Amino acid sequence: MPMRGPSDRSVHNAMAVTLVVVMMAAARATAIHWRSCVHQLLDRIIPHTMFVVFGALLIMLLRQPRRVIAIGRSALLVSGVALVAPTWLYVDRLCLLRADN
């Protein structure tokens, strides 16, 4: 189904711009974490994984513009997992270290 009106096109354009901005942020986060003195495994894996995932979502959006809502929901889900997973694991690690002391 093609995009019908200006509202559909504006949602598509907004999603494309959002994915590009998030990809730039993931690229910068990757560079920051690789230059960091403290090396955590998740800090090195998650940023460039997010860059690849959001790049794939952007390509999917450009090829299938009618799936903009599904792509937006997928981006939101992936962002939530990328935010919650390291937080949960780092807090869990801290609690285990405090329990040992």
N, C-alpha and C positions, 0 to 999 in steps of 0.2 A: 504494500500500500504506500503510494507516494505521499510526501508531506503536502498538506493541502493549503494551509494558510500561513500568515506571518508568525502566528503563535507557535506553530509546529517548528518552523525554521528557527525561531529565536531560542526555543528549548534545545534544539539540536546544536546550535552554535554555542550556547552557554555550556552545554555538556562537553563539547569539544574543547573549548577554552579551559574549562575546569580540569579536564584530563591532562592537557598540555602543562598547565601550571603545577599540577601535582607531580607530573613526571619531572619537571625542573627541580622541584623541591626534593624529590627522591634522589635525583642525581647529585644535588648539593649535599644531602645527608650522607650519601655514599662517600663522597670525597672527604667530608669532615671526619667520618668514622674511620676511614682508612689512614688518615693522617694523625689520628688521636694516639696519645701515649698509652692509654688504657685500652686493652683489646678485649672486648666481650664478643662472644660468638654471634649472638643474636643481633648485635649492633652492626656486624659485618654482613649478615645474611639478609636481614629484612629490607634495608633501603634499596638495594639493587634488585631484589625480588619484586618489590613494589614498582620499581621503574619498569620492569619487564611486564608485569601484570597490567599496569595502567597503559603501557604501550599497546598491548594486545587488545585491551578494551577500546582504545582509540581507533585502532585499525578496524575492529568490529563495528564501531559506530560509523566510521566512514564508508564501510561496505554495506551495512544494513541500518540505515538511518531510522527505519520504523521501529527498531528495538531499543530506542533511547531510554525508555523507562526501565527495562530489564538491565541495561548496561549501567544506569545510574544506581539501581539497587545493588548490583554486583560490586560496583565501586565502593558503595557505602559499607557493605558487608566486609570486603577485603580491608578497608581502612580500619574498621572496628577491630578485626582480628589482629592487624598489625600494631594497633595501639594497646590492646588488652594483653596479648600474649607476653611481650617482654615485661610489662608492668607486673603481671601476675607471677612470672618466674623470678624476677628480681626481688619482689617482696617476699616470696616464698623462701628464696635463698637467704635473705636477711633474717627472716624468722628462724630458720634453721641454725644460722650462725649465732644468733642471740640465745637460742636454747642451749647451745653447747657451752656457753660461758656462764 
